[in-house]
Amino acid sequence: MTDMKTLDPVTFEVLKNSFITSVDQMAEQMLRTCYSFVIYNRDFSNALHDAEGNSVAQGNADIAVHVGTLHFTCKDVIRVFKGDMYPGDVYAINDPYAGGTHFSDVRLVRPIFDEDELIGFSQSNGHWSDLGGSVPGSFDVTAKDMFREAVRITPVRLFRAGDFCSDVANLIANNTRDPASIIGDIHSQAQATLVAEREILRLVRKYGREQVMQGMNEVQDYVERAVRQRIAALPDGTWESVDYIDRDPSGGEGMIPIHIKMTIKGDQIHYDFEGSHPTIGSMYNSAPGATFSAVVAGMKTFFPDLPLNSGFYRVISIDAPENSVVSAQWPVAVTGFLMPFEKIMNSVFEMWSEIIPERAIACAFNLEYLLAGGTDKRRDEDATFMFYEWLPGGWGGRRGKDGSDVTTACFGTGLMSQPNEGNERVNPTRTLEFQIKQDSAGPGKWRGGTGVQKTSLLLESEKSVMSYVCDRERAVVWGVEGGLPSMPHGLTIKRAGSDTSEWLGSVFSDFPMYSGDEFARPTAGGGGFGDPLERSTDNVMTDVIDDYVSVERAALDYGVVVEEIDADLCEYKVDEAATEKLRAHIRANRVAWARMDPDKVAQMYRNGEINAMDAVRRYAVILDWETGEPLPKTIEQFRESFERRSVAHWS
């Protein structure tokens, strides 16, 4: 932090907001010029950096996952090209091992010169829908190393003094399944970085070079001071949390723990990941930069009013054991880093909820990606299609408020929910169903937000395959302070001409698809907050009227007996006497239910006496949802979480 502020307050405030506006203008440029449907749906972010690569400003709509990584990749570009930079240069990098996220997030970095002096950098990051690798979309969940994932771009020059290096760009693009879109997105992102350069040079002409550069330093100092003041006002102490990835596909049964210990001492915060699992045999590993970003994104949620730049980062230190699932090293596969990312975010939510209880929140649903690719036979030219989709879901219940319904994942706040019509235009698919998933919200005094159910049909296509990047099939979204979990994730497919659906679960790649196949998946709701038996009967009845909760689960999860009078007219009433009796019965038995012999629970599931929601919410049991077989180690881990977060808070 610099010793003394030198800018007058008005100039400082103008420059602070101008820096953020310049980044927001980059976003507008990308939205109007990008080629990829993925980027159009806001899977991108931008940043302004000082001459050392530190983040000066990020935009108001940048997605959470990128916020703590862009300064790392800018610094790696500086490392490679220092002393060999010129006005008009643009460099590309997508290297997760140099502080990036995954290979699909390709960053273009432009040095900003005033005359011959380097004064800063602008950076544009966009998710390219394919970057090569073994499967369309570059998400092979079975990959153990990066060589099956995608093209790794270490810092490379794409524009030299304003001249496009078409040979380098074509080399990258022609190693993907959609080279035309890649070239288009390169130019779109390059122009976005130029927008910021023009804005910064405009400020230089108005205020002078020294004032603008001083402003870049002071906005970082301002954020650092603000964060340190707030941290110093909190009690010193240590908090811990653990969450899980579902499994190691190459290993035995059992969930993969991510353990975090957070310590506040004075005005500094330290996060220690000691005890987290070693890297696993899939792409569900996180490199150090993405882990840092997850911590920042989770913590920033509790300081929503502050701008975000490198000043925020100065307050944080992290220890992550090398070669763990949160600190993967080259060449371990990391494209699915979003799975540990969201576990880290939700654990950070849980710890900060104890410190700032008025902002407390339960677990949010896990982002999922569906990727399919092949030949689109609707077009005369037999064009390659790349169907890449994510769905919204529910955030956790909050103290005094229900969770947000049908909201983009905490991993990617800023993402849009993709329009069905857009996907149907560019891909041979048709949406058959897209609606709120009844009973998906984790029950609680304040319920979680609701998820969705989507079913799609594959139209005329050839040589099509599908991959599903997902989690929380076993490490089900959890409630807090007595709240209950949501529901397992997973995808089913119904083959053309068949009347039955096949359960594929949440982890598969390169699965063959054919015209006429229907594929369906739900997203979970958020975890419940507080004891669901304390939820007001009026709120439960309102949820039944809104089709958020079924009459059956109102009784099972909330102990509320709702009588249907006329469903078409949304007329229901609560039987108060029956409700009081049922709630007393649940209170008397629920601890024993949560500790019932898992083998008995599994037998009830196989007999059709209970469903997956019953197994998870009432009996705290995780099964192989296809066969109904119990998963002993997973059940032990899930029950430990259930006891700590739910049972321990029941009166």
KARA-V314302 format. One record per residue. N is the residue number from 1. NEAR is the number of other C-alpha atoms within 10 Angstrom. D_CENTER is the distance of its C-alpha to the mean C-alpha in Angstrom with 2 decimals. Layout:
n near d_center
N NEAR D_CENTER
N NEAR D_CENTER
This chain:
n near d_center
1 13 31.71
2 11 34.74
3 6 37.80
4 8 38.56
5 15 37.12
6 12 39.36
7 15 38.02
8 8 39.43
9 10 37.00
10 9 37.16
11 13 36.51
12 21 33.65
13 13 31.95
14 12 32.62
15 23 31.22
16 21 28.08
17 13 27.23
18 16 28.50
19 25 26.15
20 20 23.11
21 18 24.83
22 25 25.40
23 29 21.68
24 23 21.17
25 18 24.05
26 28 22.35
27 25 19.56
28 12 22.38
29 19 24.08
30 27 21.17
31 20 20.75
32 10 24.48
33 17 25.02
34 22 22.11
35 20 22.98
36 22 19.72
37 22 18.47
38 23 14.87
39 22 15.60
40 19 17.55
41 16 14.58
42 23 13.30
43 23 11.02
44 29 12.96
45 30 13.96
46 33 17.38
47 32 19.30
48 34 22.89
49 28 24.29
50 24 27.70
51 20 30.17
52 14 28.79
53 23 25.21
54 24 23.93
55 32 21.49
56 27 23.61
57 29 21.33
58 26 18.00
59 22 17.74
60 16 17.15
61 17 14.51
62 23 12.65
63 23 8.87
64 23 7.60
65 29 6.53
66 28 10.16
67 26 12.08
68 26 13.54
69 23 14.35
70 28 16.56
71 26 19.58
72 18 19.55
73 28 19.90
74 34 22.45
75 19 24.43
76 19 24.50
77 24 25.95
78 21 28.49
79 12 29.37
80 13 30.27
81 15 31.96
82 10 33.48
83 8 37.02
84 8 36.44
85 20 34.57
86 19 36.18
87 18 35.62
88 18 33.93
89 20 32.03
90 28 28.43
91 23 26.60
92 26 23.68
93 24 21.37
94 25 18.29
95 24 19.07
96 30 16.31
97 24 19.27
98 22 20.33
99 24 17.28
100 29 14.94
101 31 11.57
102 26 12.66
103 28 15.74
104 26 14.42
105 23 13.60
106 25 17.27
107 28 18.59
108 29 22.05
109 32 23.91
110 31 27.18
111 27 29.69
112 29 31.36
113 19 35.10
114 15 37.70
115 9 40.86
116 9 40.63
117 12 38.43
118 16 34.73
119 22 33.09
120 23 29.36
121 27 26.62
122 31 24.29
123 31 21.14
124 30 19.19
125 27 16.03
126 27 15.28
127 23 13.50
128 25 16.64
129 25 16.58
130 28 18.78
131 29 19.97
132 25 22.38
133 20 22.20
134 16 23.32
135 24 21.45
136 29 20.66
137 28 17.26
138 24 17.43
139 33 15.19
140 29 17.83
141 27 16.46
142 20 19.99
143 24 20.24
144 21 21.42
145 16 21.91
146 19 20.89
147 15 24.03
148 19 22.67
149 28 19.37
150 24 20.24
151 21 22.46
152 20 21.96
153 15 23.04
154 18 24.49
155 23 25.77
156 16 28.07
157 21 30.02
158 23 29.46
159 21 31.87
160 15 34.95
161 12 36.63
162 12 35.42
163 11 36.39
164 16 33.80
165 13 33.76
166 12 33.66
167 10 34.50
168 13 31.41
169 19 29.14
170 15 30.78
171 11 30.46
172 18 26.66
173 22 26.50
174 15 28.98
175 15 26.93
176 23 24.35
177 23 24.84
178 22 24.84
179 18 26.77
180 14 27.85
181 18 24.38
182 24 23.59
183 18 26.78
184 16 26.05
185 22 22.64
186 23 24.33
187 18 26.85
188 22 24.41
189 29 22.42
190 28 25.76
191 19 27.10
192 30 24.18
193 32 25.03
194 23 28.65
195 20 27.95
196 28 26.85
197 24 29.87
198 13 32.22
199 17 30.97
200 27 31.32
201 19 34.78
202 12 35.74
203 18 35.01
204 17 37.06
205 12 39.96
206 11 39.85
207 13 39.32
208 12 40.23
209 17 38.41
210 11 38.87
211 18 37.60
212 24 34.37
213 16 33.74
214 17 34.64
215 24 32.21
216 25 29.38
217 20 30.40
218 23 30.98
219 25 27.67
220 26 26.03
221 22 28.81
222 20 28.37
223 21 24.72
224 21 25.71
225 18 28.67
226 13 26.79
227 21 24.18
228 18 27.00
229 14 29.13
230 11 26.59
231 18 25.88
232 15 29.64
233 10 30.24
234 14 28.23
235 11 29.94
236 14 29.69
237 12 28.32
238 14 25.96
239 16 23.16
240 16 21.45
241 17 18.63
242 19 17.60
243 25 14.88
244 28 14.89
245 25 13.65
246 23 15.79
247 24 18.30
248 18 19.72
249 17 20.91
250 12 23.77
251 10 24.80
252 9 26.14
253 14 24.84
254 21 22.83
255 22 19.31
256 22 18.01
257 21 18.01
258 23 16.07
259 20 18.49
260 23 18.25
261 19 21.32
262 20 21.18
263 17 24.54
264 18 25.78
265 15 29.13
266 15 30.68
267 17 28.35
268 17 26.16
269 20 23.08
270 15 22.63
271 21 19.83
272 17 21.27
273 23 19.48
274 16 22.86
275 15 22.95
276 21 19.65
277 19 20.31
278 18 21.56
279 24 19.69
280 22 19.62
281 19 20.99
282 23 17.97
283 30 15.27
284 32 12.92
285 31 14.00
286 32 12.78
287 30 15.29
288 28 16.37
289 25 14.94
290 29 11.27
291 32 12.27
292 27 14.00
293 25 11.17
294 30 9.11
295 25 12.46
296 23 13.10
297 28 10.05
298 25 10.80
299 19 14.46
300 20 14.50
301 17 13.43
302 16 16.92
303 12 18.67
304 9 17.67
305 8 21.07
306 15 21.14
307 21 20.52
308 26 18.27
309 25 20.08
310 22 21.40
311 25 23.50
312 24 20.57
313 20 19.94
314 18 23.61
315 17 23.37
316 17 20.94
317 15 22.03
318 15 20.31
319 15 21.99
320 21 20.07
321 18 22.56
322 15 22.94
323 19 22.21
324 22 19.95
325 30 16.58
326 31 15.19
327 25 17.83
328 27 18.48
329 20 21.31
330 14 22.60
331 11 22.96
332 25 20.56
333 31 17.91
334 35 14.43
335 29 12.81
336 24 10.56
337 22 9.43
338 28 5.74
339 25 7.72
340 24 9.48
341 27 6.90
342 29 5.57
343 26 9.32
344 28 10.39
345 25 8.74
346 29 10.35
347 24 13.42
348 28 13.76
349 27 13.62
350 22 16.32
351 21 18.49
352 20 18.48
353 18 19.26
354 13 22.44
355 15 23.36
356 12 22.71
357 13 23.30
358 11 23.66
359 15 19.94
360 21 19.08
361 30 16.20
362 35 15.47
363 33 12.44
364 34 9.74
365 38 9.03
366 31 6.74
367 23 5.21
368 25 8.34
369 17 10.18
370 19 13.92
371 25 16.08
372 25 19.84
373 27 22.53
374 23 26.29
375 19 29.25
376 23 29.38
377 17 32.96
378 13 33.04
379 12 33.78
380 7 37.12
381 9 35.71
382 13 33.56
383 15 30.46
384 20 27.46
385 20 24.46
386 26 20.76
387 22 18.84
388 22 15.10
389 19 13.25
390 19 10.15
391 24 11.00
392 28 10.45
393 31 11.09
394 33 12.34
395 34 11.60
396 37 14.06
397 34 17.67
398 29 19.00
399 19 22.45
400 14 24.67
401 14 22.14
402 24 20.34
403 29 16.58
404 22 15.24
405 22 15.87
406 24 14.12
407 23 11.43
408 23 8.31
409 24 5.12
410 28 5.12
411 25 2.11
412 21 4.66
413 17 7.66
414 20 10.44
415 24 9.60
416 19 12.53
417 16 13.09
418 18 15.15
419 10 18.84
420 14 20.66
421 12 23.66
422 10 22.03
423 19 20.69
424 16 24.13
425 10 25.88
426 13 24.36
427 25 23.94
428 23 26.50
429 23 24.64
430 17 25.55
431 17 23.59
432 12 25.68
433 13 23.61
434 16 20.69
435 12 20.97
436 21 19.76
437 21 19.79
438 19 22.66
439 25 22.38
440 28 18.61
441 34 18.34
442 38 18.86
443 35 22.44
444 31 23.40
445 27 25.77
446 27 22.87
447 36 20.88
448 39 17.17
449 30 15.97
450 32 16.65
451 32 14.72
452 23 16.28
453 19 18.45
454 18 18.85
455 18 21.73
456 20 22.60
457 22 25.79
458 21 26.30
459 19 29.28
460 16 31.74
461 24 30.27
462 17 31.28
463 13 29.88
464 21 26.47
465 17 23.91
466 22 20.51
467 25 17.58
468 25 14.85
469 24 11.70
470 26 10.73
471 27 11.31
472 26 12.73
473 24 15.98
474 27 17.71
475 27 15.61
476 26 15.52
477 33 13.64
478 32 16.27
479 32 18.40
480 29 20.13
481 21 23.73
482 26 25.06
483 32 22.39
484 34 21.66
485 36 18.72
486 35 17.28
487 31 17.86
488 24 17.11
489 22 14.90
490 24 16.95
491 23 18.57
492 18 22.29
493 21 24.56
494 17 28.05
495 18 30.26
496 14 32.53
497 8 35.64
498 11 34.33
499 7 34.28
500 10 31.98
501 14 28.30
502 12 27.04
503 16 24.12
504 16 21.94
505 20 19.25
506 24 15.72
507 20 16.65
508 18 18.96
509 22 19.70
510 20 22.67
511 13 23.79
512 14 26.71
513 22 26.73
514 17 29.73
515 18 30.69
516 18 30.79
517 17 28.06
518 23 25.87
519 21 22.35
520 20 20.63
521 22 17.48
522 25 16.25
523 31 12.97
524 36 13.47
525 41 14.26
526 40 13.62
527 38 15.97
528 37 19.40
529 35 20.84
530 28 24.52
531 24 27.12
532 25 26.97
533 24 30.80
534 14 30.87
535 18 29.16
536 13 31.83
537 21 33.45
538 12 33.30
539 13 29.49
540 27 29.37
541 24 31.90
542 14 30.02
543 18 26.91
544 24 29.36
545 19 30.85
546 12 27.49
547 15 26.74
548 21 23.70
549 23 25.71
550 18 28.53
551 21 31.98
552 15 31.73
553 19 28.57
554 21 29.86
555 19 32.63
556 17 30.77
557 22 27.88
558 24 29.53
559 26 33.18
560 30 33.96
561 26 36.57
562 23 36.08
563 14 38.94
564 15 38.56
565 11 41.38
566 9 40.40
567 11 36.89
568 8 37.69
569 8 38.61
570 14 35.77
571 13 38.44
572 17 37.63
573 14 39.03
574 16 38.29
575 13 40.97
576 13 41.06
577 10 43.52
578 15 41.72
579 19 38.43
580 14 40.07
581 13 41.48
582 19 38.28
583 20 36.26
584 13 39.03
585 12 38.86
586 18 35.10
587 14 35.52
588 11 38.35
589 10 36.62
590 16 32.86
591 17 32.99
592 12 35.19
593 16 32.96
594 21 29.96
595 14 32.24
596 15 33.96
597 12 34.77
598 22 31.77
599 16 34.32
600 11 35.76
601 24 32.39
602 26 31.70
603 15 35.16
604 15 34.57
605 20 31.40
606 16 33.38
607 11 36.21
608 9 34.06
609 11 34.86
610 14 31.24
611 14 27.87
612 17 24.45
613 20 23.66
614 18 27.01
615 21 26.41
616 25 23.15
617 26 24.13
618 21 27.86
619 22 28.51
620 25 25.38
621 30 25.80
622 29 23.47
623 23 25.27
624 14 25.08
625 20 24.45
626 11 26.60
627 11 29.59
628 18 29.37
629 17 30.08
630 19 28.95
631 19 26.72
632 16 28.61
633 14 26.47
634 22 23.23
635 21 25.23
636 17 26.50
637 19 23.09
638 23 21.74
639 21 24.98
640 14 24.83
641 21 21.56
642 25 23.11
643 17 26.31
644 13 24.79
645 22 22.37
646 27 24.46
647 21 28.04
648 13 28.92
649 14 28.47
650 17 30.65
651 7 34.08
